[in-house]
């Protein structure tokens, strides 16, 4: 473990068993069983008038979710999917056949989704997805990032922007919130964090959210953070860059190096980690890391240097694990954003009414 006393000196000190460390709070492993989706959907408040209701709200929501997973890209397509299913399939989603019973129409499903409380629905779906995830090394690692639904933009309305919490290990979305029209991602991410139990979890975010208030919230909830440091925090960035990285050895325990190939490129990632010195003033900072990414494609080499700050100490986050957390953050791009854009064609969705643009299958 390298301890930095000032920008011009470094010294190496072995980690001692008696070294004081902040206790790492762990999370329970995946529970066995748990409530089913239909059971949890019963908690949704029904915004419809009682008079004239033919189908229960949990059934309509379940039908819509499964139809989208099956390839439906519009409410018209959802209605057609429902009309094409056999009774056994519909019964498994709670639509029980009865004398004179009819299948819900496209308009009935559309109206129900448009009037739903999207925030409550996201909480219900997040709770259900949480039971389908598991922890790695007794820590749940959660990436948080935002995405705009571009197709829902109109001349008089900005496109909805959603922030989501994504489990590194399973790719499940554990929570989601819409960003207020005249706000930005930063307060929305803090609101999302308060909706989840992050005790013992590790939260990874991009540089926009490297904020002292966000760090305080994560620590107060019993979690750890991994923040990227860029020029949007010029003082912190300059302090991280000023550290004497050339004097930090790359040996195991202080650094880590990995190489991967694919998509016509060779990428080498190396990380050096030092204890955060006192003169780097950031809430709860315990370690600072320098990550160097060298990518070779068609004989051309590019080098990118990134700085990371974390509240996890060297016992909880040795270099190899910290590097995995940082690299794992970007799974939210190809396991969530890419899936929504390509598989579910979300960016071309022009659903705009009420809450309908918000609820999406995970």
Helices and strands as residue ranges (DSSP letters): E 2-6, E 9-12, H 37-41, H 57-69, H 75-84, H 87-92, H 106-115, H 118-130, E 141-148, G 150-152, E 161-167, E 173-178, H 185-194, E 202-205, G 207-209, H 212-220, E 224-229, G 231-233, H 234-242, G 245-247, E 255-262, E 265-275, E 287-297, E 300-310, H 319-329, H 331-332, I 333-337, H 338-338, I 339-343, G 346-348
